[in-house]
Amino acid sequence: MSFDLNQHMARLLLNEPFFASLSRKINKVENRSVPTAGVRITEDGRFEMAYNPEFFESLPDEQRLGVLKHEFYHLVFEHVTTRRIIGVDFKIQNIAMDLAINSHLRGQLPEMACMPGVGPFKDYPAGLSFEAYLAMIQEDQEEREKSKDGEGEPQEGDGGSCGSDGPGSELPENSFDDHDGWSEAGDVSDDAKAMAAERLKQDLKEAATESAASGQGWGSVPKQVQRDILERLKTVVDWRKVLRYFVKTSQRAHKRSSVKRINKRYAYIHPGKKIKRTAKIAIAIDQSGSVNDEMLAMFFSELNSLAKLAEFTVIPFDTRVVEDKVYTWKKGKRQATERVSCGGTDFNCVADYTNGQSFDGLIMLTDMEAPKPKATKAQRMWITTQACAERPYFKTNERVIAIRP
């Protein structure tokens, strides 16, 4: 019977609250063409971990956990999203990233893993950044190139795995895990990478919060890494970027066959796919008096720029949906700010109205001064002021963004 990693995940991460929270955000798929394991960004801006069941079955539990943490650290350190350097050799970047991670996993990984202080990296100190290890590898490569002439055939022990040793040892052919999904020539679009980067910020925030509330702390995550994560989470989120991200993640893909596009897997055998992405977004605008005109104007201004991505249905409401004032904001059109009512607030009227229709996403512009509403079929996000975001009337696990001038 094939080794199913998902069945072992909860047991392996029992004492790792931070990694357990992060793990729940990552889809795990069996893939025997991957030698060991690897994480990547999918076309819709999510994270996926592919693993070889035979490789995992061959490992003791401690190393299985070590490999999982190694893959999750690639996300934590933003190796998959933003840290890659264009124009620098793909192979040595992979190895430098693995060295930065494996400094925190000494004794927890298979012998093939690249480790500071071992083999060709015996003179490398532990605990450095990806960029620092990359500079050291590049410097060593330059020195090897200079000393190659006249040395004759390489001696036994040169090259091979990360554990090789001896003078003149070459770099391993690759890192022990699979990084093919990160290549500069990959199929993942810039939009997908941007969506994944925004999603990662939210995932790290939730993992940090769950760790603090778990009673176990962060598990094995070193104090310095904890501080680095918390410092990154202090960065003010650009609400405009988050709004764009929400619209893009709500887009549905409509695929149809096209002989004009080459099929990437079966070139000239099967037709390619032409993909057209659309999103139907509901914009519910709180008309209560506490939502001021400045906030409405800022929000409408950004929606004008987003109208090129999606068709919006604008839904004014207070204690009821003002149905005769609901209108469609056509894709590519501009719209003036408008207030049509000024009453109290009831979010359930919006939930009832949108649940009866086929929306992909629901954005609520409000001061959040009303009881927590019922669930909606479409993914929902809240836009409010900084003061209201800090002291909401109700708690929610849905995204809440503070709008700033």
Protein Blocks (a to p, Z undefined) as FASTA:
>chain_A
ZZdfklmmmmmmmmmmklmmmmmmpccdddfkbmkbccdddfkopacddddfklmmmpcf
klmmmmmmmmmmmmmnommmmmpcghiafklmmmmmmmmmmmmmghiacfklccehiajl
lmpcehiafklmmmmmmmmmmmmmmmmgonlpadehiahifkbgcehiacdfbdfbdckl
mpmkbmbdfklmmmmmmmmmmmmmmmmmmmmmnononojacfklmmmmmmmmmpccdfkl
mmmmmmmmmpccdddddfkbccfklghkbccddddddddddddddfbfklcfklmmmmmm
mmmmmmmmpccdddddfkbccfklgccddehiacddddfbdcdddfklmmmmmmmpccfb
dcdddehiacdddddfbdcdddddfklmmmcfbdcfbdcddddZZ
